[in-house]
Amino acid sequence: MEAHGFLHLGKRAKKIIHDLIIITCWCIWKERNEMAFQNVKCGPQDTLRVVKSRGFV
């Protein structure tokens, strides 16, 4: 969660990377819940698709 702090980037770039990490974690959590509680099969491609749909990648 703090990896962006060690990069030699500007404040805006660090914020974007931090936000990308947060949204990716949220997507992984959401996909995991769908697998556990709704018996929906999800894979890494599905998670990446959701992250991309949020406009971060």
C-alpha distances in whole Angstrom, upper triangle without the diagonal:
4,6,8,9,11,13,16,16,17,16,16,15,11,12,13,10,7,10,10,7,8,11,11,10,12,15,14,15,18,19,19,21,24,24,25,27,28,29,28,27,24,22,20,22,22,18,18,21,20,17,19,22,19,20,16,18
4,5,6,8,10,13,13,15,14,15,13,10,11,13,10,8,11,12,9,11,14,14,13,16,18,18,19,22,23,23,25,27,28,28,30,32,33,31,30,27,26,23,25,25,21,21,24,23,19,22,24,21,22,18,19
4,5,6,7,11,12,14,14,15,12,9,11,12,9,8,12,12,9,12,15,14,14,17,19,18,20,23,23,24,26,28,28,29,31,33,33,31,30,27,25,22,23,24,21,20,23,22,19,21,23,21,21,17,18
4,5,5,9,8,10,10,11,9,6,8,9,6,6,10,10,9,12,14,14,15,17,19,19,21,23,24,25,27,29,30,31,33,34,34,32,31,28,26,22,24,25,21,20,23,22,18,20,22,20,19,15,16
4,6,8,9,10,9,12,10,7,9,12,10,9,13,14,12,14,17,17,18,20,22,22,23,26,27,28,30,32,33,33,35,37,37,36,35,31,29,26,28,28,25,23,26,25,22,23,26,23,22,19,20
4,7,9,11,12,14,12,9,13,14,12,12,15,16,14,17,20,19,19,22,24,24,25,28,29,29,31,34,34,35,37,39,39,37,36,32,30,27,28,29,26,24,28,27,23,25,27,25,24,20,21
4,6,9,10,12,9,8,11,12,10,11,15,15,14,17,19,19,20,23,24,24,26,28,29,30,32,34,34,36,38,39,39,37,35,32,29,26,27,28,25,23,26,26,22,23,26,24,22,19,19
4,7,9,12,10,9,12,14,12,14,17,17,17,20,22,22,23,26,27,27,29,31,32,33,35,37,38,39,41,42,42,40,39,35,33,29,30,31,28,26,28,28,24,25,28,26,24,20,20
4,7,8,6,6,10,11,10,12,15,15,16,18,20,20,22,24,25,26,28,30,31,32,34,36,37,38,40,41,41,39,37,34,32,28,28,30,26,24,26,26,22,22,25,23,21,17,18
4,6,5,6,9,10,11,12,14,15,17,19,20,21,23,25,26,27,29,30,32,33,35,36,38,39,41,41,42,40,39,35,33,30,30,31,28,25,27,27,23,23,25,22,20,17,18
4,6,5,6,9,10,10,12,14,15,17,18,20,21,23,24,26,27,29,30,32,33,35,36,38,39,40,41,38,38,34,33,29,30,30,27,25,27,26,22,22,24,21,19,17,18
4,5,5,6,9,10,11,12,14,15,16,18,20,21,22,24,26,27,28,30,32,33,35,36,37,38,39,36,36,32,31,28,28,28,25,23,24,23,19,19,21,18,16,14,15
4,5,5,6,9,10,11,12,14,15,16,19,20,21,23,24,26,27,29,30,32,33,35,36,36,37,35,34,30,28,25,25,26,23,20,22,21,18,18,20,17,15,12,13
4,5,5,6,9,10,11,12,14,15,17,18,20,21,23,24,26,27,29,30,32,33,35,35,36,34,33,29,28,24,25,26,22,20,23,21,18,18,21,18,17,13,15
4,5,5,6,9,10,11,12,14,15,16,18,20,21,22,24,26,27,29,30,32,33,33,35,32,32,28,27,24,25,25,21,20,21,20,16,17,19,16,15,12,14
4,5,5,6,9,10,11,12,14,15,16,18,20,21,22,24,26,27,28,30,31,32,33,30,30,26,25,21,22,22,18,17,18,17,13,14,16,13,11,8,10
4,5,5,6,9,10,10,12,14,15,17,18,20,21,23,24,26,27,29,30,31,31,29,28,24,23,19,20,20,17,15,18,17,13,14,16,14,13,9,10
4,5,5,6,9,10,11,12,14,16,17,18,20,21,23,25,26,27,29,30,30,28,28,24,23,20,21,21,17,16,19,17,14,15,17,14,14,11,13
4,5,5,6,8,10,11,12,14,15,16,18,20,21,23,24,26,27,27,29,26,26,23,22,19,20,19,16,15,16,14,11,13,14,11,11,8,11
4,5,5,6,9,10,10,12,14,15,16,18,20,21,22,24,26,26,27,24,24,20,19,16,16,16,13,11,13,12,8,10,12,10,10,6,8
4,6,5,6,9,10,11,12,14,15,16,18,20,21,22,24,25,26,24,23,19,18,15,16,16,13,12,15,13,10,13,15,12,13,10,11
4,5,5,6,9,10,11,12,14,15,17,19,20,21,22,23,25,23,22,19,19,16,18,17,13,13,15,13,10,13,15,12,13,11,13
4,5,5,6,9,10,10,12,14,15,16,18,20,21,21,22,20,20,17,16,14,15,14,10,11,12,9,7,10,11,8,10,9,11
4,5,5,6,9,10,11,12,14,15,17,18,20,20,21,19,18,14,13,11,12,12,8,8,11,9,6,10,11,10,12,10,10
4,5,5,6,9,10,11,12,14,15,16,18,19,20,18,18,15,14,12,14,13,10,11,14,11,10,13,15,13,15,13,14
4,5,5,6,9,10,11,12,14,15,16,17,18,17,17,14,15,13,15,13,10,12,13,10,9,13,13,11,14,13,15
4,5,5,6,8,10,11,12,14,15,15,16,14,14,11,11,10,12,9,6,8,10,7,7,11,11,10,13,12,13
4,5,5,6,9,10,11,12,14,15,15,13,13,10,10,9,11,10,6,9,11,10,9,13,14,14,16,15,15
4,6,5,6,9,10,10,12,13,14,13,14,11,12,12,15,13,10,13,14,12,12,16,16,15,18,17,18
4,5,5,6,9,10,10,11,13,11,12,10,12,12,14,11,9,12,13,10,11,15,14,14,17,17,18
4,5,5,6,9,10,10,10,8,9,6,8,9,11,8,7,11,11,10,11,14,14,15,18,18,18
4,5,5,6,9,10,10,9,9,8,10,11,13,11,10,14,15,13,14,18,18,18,21,20,21
4,5,5,6,8,9,9,11,10,13,14,16,14,12,16,17,14,16,19,19,19,22,22,23
4,6,5,5,6,6,8,8,11,13,15,12,12,15,15,13,16,19,18,18,22,22,23
4,6,6,5,5,6,7,10,13,14,12,12,16,16,15,17,20,20,21,24,24,24
4,6,6,8,9,10,13,16,18,16,15,19,20,18,20,23,23,23,26,26,27
4,6,8,11,12,16,18,20,17,17,21,21,19,21,24,23,23,27,27,28
4,5,9,11,15,17,19,15,16,20,19,18,20,23,22,23,26,27,27
4,6,9,13,16,17,15,16,19,19,18,21,23,23,24,27,27,28
4,6,10,13,14,11,13,16,16,15,18,20,19,21,24,24,24
4,7,11,11,9,11,14,14,14,17,19,19,21,23,24,23
4,7,8,6,8,11,11,11,14,16,16,18,20,20,19
4,5,5,7,9,10,11,13,15,16,17,20,19,18
4,5,5,6,9,10,11,12,14,16,17,16,15
4,5,5,6,9,10,10,12,14,16,15,13
4,5,5,6,9,10,11,13,15,15,14
4,5,5,6,9,10,11,13,13,12
4,5,5,6,9,10,11,10,9
4,6,5,6,9,10,11,10
4,5,5,7,9,10,10
4,5,5,7,7,7
4,5,5,6,5
4,5,8,8
4,6,8
4,6
4
